[in-house]
């Protein structure tokens, strides 16, 4: 049975007015859809949706903009993005992502914390796992990534990161692949390690770029010396470019790859699918050590706060890179969507996409900002 991803969504995404605490001497002023002080602006979004996997789900999210913590080189503001969701299937997801600029933009601290209590699907490891392998498992996860970047003028950034993930598999299907014990991480996995990041970033905007480049190299090293249950190394390559076609349209392109070496648990392997890397497939529908994705997206900003998009992609996973680029193994997908800019003067966008992969795979996605 093919699964719809993340939403058959009756997604009620309605802006609501909310406030932030203001000091007694600060002047509060009105803007569209937000409450503000001289140092903080806030926007909130309630979320409601229905999927066959989750039944009814509801929650909310928001974003704080720290007006006094700004990158003067590209006019980007420090911000804190958060969301929380609960479903009638007793699934819970909470995420908070502070992004803070220091020294007027010479230093950047990026933190991402996620807490998930979430039944999920597993088909095994490989690029051609059959639908009949599908099994449900329950897992509670805490994931934390702390990154520090130093600006190297004019547009280069170099830094380090720490990654910690604690995955506790609480229930598996009787007689299933995970119960067999042949899959690393089938009962529990702790990922803990240091990483190195180098990027070139000339994008004019983070939420929905209209021009520029973003090239990133990232290496992560999970080590038992730092408390990990599995030691392995992982390397990421992310290349993005944004080319103007007309005054109101662009072509965005991305080449993305993950390469894993060593005894990684299945939680640390590359996962094909989801709202960002391969729309049209369930996140993790195909899982293995190595993955690449090539995608393009046409974006037409038909009004200042509205954008329509159409995308196409190809990609695959493999146990070794030598197995890539066989025509029979390549996974295609295509789709379209619409975006709405929440604030006139801040680049935070609501994104709604639908994607269609091969063999009946499809998905409906809600997200914040562009997929890439």
N, C-alpha and C positions, 0 to 999 in steps of 0.2 A: 504494500500500500504506500502510495506516495504521500509525503507530508507537506503541508503548506508551512512555510517558515514564518515564524515570528508574527504573522498576522493575516488571517482572513479578516482583516482588521475592520472593525467598526470604529476605528480609532477616533475617539472624541478628543481632539486636541484643541482645547479651547483656552485662549489666553485668559489669565486672571490677574487682577490687580492685587499686589501685595506690597508690603513695606519692609524696610530694614530699620533696625534701631538707629536712631540718630542722637547725637550728643545735644545737650540743651542749647548750645550756642550755634548749632548748625542750622542753616536755612534749607527747608525742604521745598523742592520745586517739582512741578508736574512735567512729565514727558509722556509720549504715547506708550502704553502698555507696561510702564515700569514705575517704581517708586525710587526716589533718589535722595541722597544727601550730597554734600560737596565732595565727599571722598568715596562714596559707594553708590553704585546703581545695581538694581536687582530686577530680574524678570523671572516669573514662575509659569509653569505649564502643568496643568492636571492631565493625567493620562488614563484612558479607559479603552479596553480592547477585548476581543474574544478570539480564541483559537481552539481548534479541536484538542490540542495538546494541553492547554492551560485552562480551558473554559474561560469564565470571566476574570479579567485582571484589571486592577486599578492601582493608581499611585500618583506620583507627582515628581516634578523636578524643577530645577531652577539654576540660575547663573548669577553670581556676584561679579561685578566689575570693580576692580580696585583702581580708582581714578588717579591716585597718587603714585602708583607703581607702574610706570610706563616704559616701554622700549622706545627711546627717542629716535632710533635709527630707522625703524619701520612703522612707527606709530601704533604698535600693538600694546594692548592693556593687559595687565595681570588680571586673572579671573579664577573663580572657583565654580566648577560645574558639578552638579549632584543630581541624583535621581534615586527613587525608591519605588518598587513595584511588588505587589502581593497578588496572588491568584487563588481562585477557589480550589485549585489542586494543591494548595499549601506550598506553593513555590514562592520564594522570596529572593529578590535581587536588590542590592544597594550598591551604589557607586559614588565616589567623590573624587574629583580631579582638580587639585589646585595647580595653577601654572603661574609662577611668580617671577617677575623680572626685578633684578637688583642692579645697583650701580648704573641706573639709567639705561639698562639693556645690555651691559657688558657681561652679566651673569644671569643664568636662567635655571630655576628649580622647578622640576616637573614631578608631581606625585600622582599616582593612580592606585586607588584602593577599591577592591571589589569584594563583596560578600555575597555568595550565592548558595541557596538551598534549592536544588533544581533537578527534577527528573530529566534525563537526557536519553538520547538514542545512540546506539553503537552498532556498526555493521562489520567490524573487524578492521584489519589493517591492509591497505593495498588500493590500487587504482581501479580494480574491477570487482569489488565486493558486491555480491548479488543482493537484491532487495529482500530475499527470504532470510538473510542473516539478521535482519533488524531485531534488536532487543532493547528493552528499557532498563536503565540503571539509575539509581539515585546517588547523588554526590553533594557533599557540602564542601565549599571551597572558600578560602581566604587568599586573595592575591594582592600583593603590594609591589609596586615598582617606584623607586626613588631615583631620579636622574638629576645630574648637575652638568650644565654646559657653560663653557667659557667662549665668548665671542672672539673670533680671530678676524679682524677687519679685512675686507668690508662685509662679506656675506658668509664666511665660514664659521662653523661652531664645532668645538671638540669637548668631550667630557666623559664622565663615568656614570655608572648606574649600579644599583643593587636591586636584585629581583628575588622575591620570596613568594612561594605558592604552597599552600597546604591543602591537599585534596584528600578528602575522606570518603571513600566509596561505601555507602551505608546499606545498599541493597542491590542485588543483581538477579537476573532471571535464572531460575533453576534450569540446569542443563545448557546454559548459554555459553558463549565464548568467554566472557569475563569470569564466570564461575570455574572454568577449567583451570585457571591459574597460569595459563601460558602467556598471558599479556602482562607486561610490566606495568605496575601501577593499578592492577585490578582490585586491590584492597585499599591501598593508601599510597600516596606519593607526596614527598616534600621536595620542592625545587628551591634551591638557595644558592645564589652565586653572584659574581660581579660581572660587569659588562663594560664595554668601551663603545662610544658612539662618535661618529664624525659625519657632519652634514654640510651641504651647501644649500642655502635657502634664499632665493630671490623673489619669492611669491609676493604679490602685492596685497594679499589678504589670506587669512587662514581658513575662515569659514567657507568661502566660495571664491577661490582665486580666479582672476581674469587674465593674468599674465605671470610669467616667471618660470622658475625651475625649482625643483626640490630633489636633491640627490642625497641618499642616506646609506651609510654602511654601519652595521651594528653587530657586535659579537657578544655572546653571553656564555658564561662558563659556570655551570652548576657543579658544585663540589661537595663531597661528603665532609670535607674539613670545615665547611660552613653550615653543617647540619642537614644537608640534602640526603635523601634516601637513595638517590641515583646521581652518578656523576656523568655528565655529558657536555658537549659543546654545541652551540647553535649560532648560525650566521644568517644575517638578514641583508637583503639588498632591496632598496626601494627607490626607483627612478620615476619622477613625474615631470611632465612638461605641459604648459598651457599656452596654446597658440590662438591668437585673435583671428577670427574669420571676417567678422563685420563689427560695427560699433556695438552690437547687442548680442553677439554670439561668439563662442570659442569652441575649440576642440581640445579636450583634456586627454592625456595619454599616460599610462602607467605600465612599467615592468616591475614585477615584484617576485622575490624568491626567498625561500627558507631552505636551509640545509643543516641537517642534524647529524652529529657524529657521536658515537658512544652509546651507552646503555640508557637511553631515554625512556621514561614511562610514556604511556599513550597520551597522557595529559600534556606532555611536552613536545609531541610530534606536530608536524605541520597539518593543518586542518583546512580542507577545501570547502568553500561555501560561506554563507553568512551575509551580513548586511554591508560589508566593506570589500572583501576580497573576491567573492564569486557569487554575486546575487543570482538567484535562480536555483541554488542548491542549498539544502539544509546544512548549517554550519557543522562541519565534521563528517559530512556524508562520505567523503573519501579522506583517509588519514594515512600518512606515511612519513618517512624520514625527509624526503625532499619534495619541494613543490615550486612551481612557477605559475604566474598568472600574467597575461598581457591583456589589458583592457583599454578601450577608448570610449569617450563619452562626449556627445554633442550637447552643449548647453545654450539655450536661447533665453535671455533675460528680456521677456516681452513687456514687463513693467518693472519699475525700479525695485520693487519688493517681491516680484514673482519671476520664477525661472522654470522652464520646461526642459527636460533632458531625455535623451535616448542613448543607450549604451550597448556595447557588444564586447564579448571577451572570449578568450580561450585559455585553457590551463590544464594541469594534471598534477598528480602526485606519483612518486615512484620510490622504490627502495634504494636505488642508486641513480645518479644523474644519467648514466649510460642508457637507461631505459626510457628516457624522455623522447618526445617528438615522433612517436609512432602514431600514424593517422588514426588507428583504431582506438587509441587510448586517450586522445585529446578530448577534453570536455568543453563544449561551446555553451554560451548563454547569451541572451539578448533581452532587453527590456526598456522600460521608460518610466518616467516619474515627474513629480512636480515639487518645487521648493518654495517656501515662504519665509521672507526675512522678518524676524520678530520685531526688530527695532530699526528705525530709520537710520540711526547713526552708529549702530553696533552690528558687527557681522556675526550674528547667530541665526542660523537657518533651520527651519523644520524641513525634513526631507521625507517624502513618501515615494517608494519605488515598487514596481512589480517586475520580476524577472522570470525567464523561462529557460530551463536547461534541457538536456536531452532526456529521453525515456520518461517523459511526464513529470520530471522534476520542475518545481516552480515555487515561487515565494512572493510574499507581500511584506514590505519592510518599512518601518518607521525609524528614523534616526535624526540625530542632530548634526548639521553641517554636511558637506559633500562626502561621498564615500572615499574620495581621494583627491 
